[in-house]
């Protein structure tokens, strides 16, 4: 009976995914004409070269397009063999989700100016994973691919190849990927292990205490936010990888790290409120007790 119910659930989930993918293909755009640049990647990352010795700068690789070339970096805070907690923070995998970019810059600069802010934590920041998308205000990279669908096996995009090659030998405690959504004025998160439910509820309670609304409208295929909470079920993870042959940061790093969260700030709010959300989250995540 349990096997039959499981099969029925997977079949239903896959059918819904198939319909949604036909209705709205988020993997690749058809218009390849280059849009105008609205931001400058080199200017945005220039501050990382002025950070103190609290940080280690690692050049991960270069992404090249016909008229653009982007060097990508892993910025490591408090790198020490004694630290048993190491986190990975990612932003701008979708280049048009800008608030986390500006918030994380402020957070890094604050780390640099404060003494021993997080003594027992090492953090790797992947600052702007999609440089082309950031400059052109696009979800996609310069080849029209959604980078957050490319965490599956051989990694066809150069950006994801560079990221994986840089972090593949690092044992992370957690991975936090910051996004923005356009569903409502509310914040929501996704987590991938039931063991992280209490941490998820702590985070959501903290957001309410800071007077931020929680989302109840966002739907990802059949996964719907409930007071800001989305638990990504094993069925969903299995279907994405085995049927659609694709995976996101959450699905990939769920196999590697204990604490894996996707955070979604609401684009409908003003940018200062969204930046505040990200900074509150980061401070909490690096001070909580696992």
Secondary structure by P-SEA (a helix, b strand, c coil): caaaaaaaaaaaaaaaaaaaaaacccccccccccccccccccccccccccccccbbbbbcbbbbcccbbbbbbbbbccccccccbbbbbbccccccccaaaaaaaaaaaaaaacccccccbbbbbbccccaaaaaacccccccccccccccccccccaaaaaaaaacccccccbbbbbbccccccccccccccccaaaaaaaaaaaaaaabbbbbcccccccbbbccccccccaaaaaaaccccccccccccccccccbbbbbbccccccaaaaaaaaaaaaaaaacccc
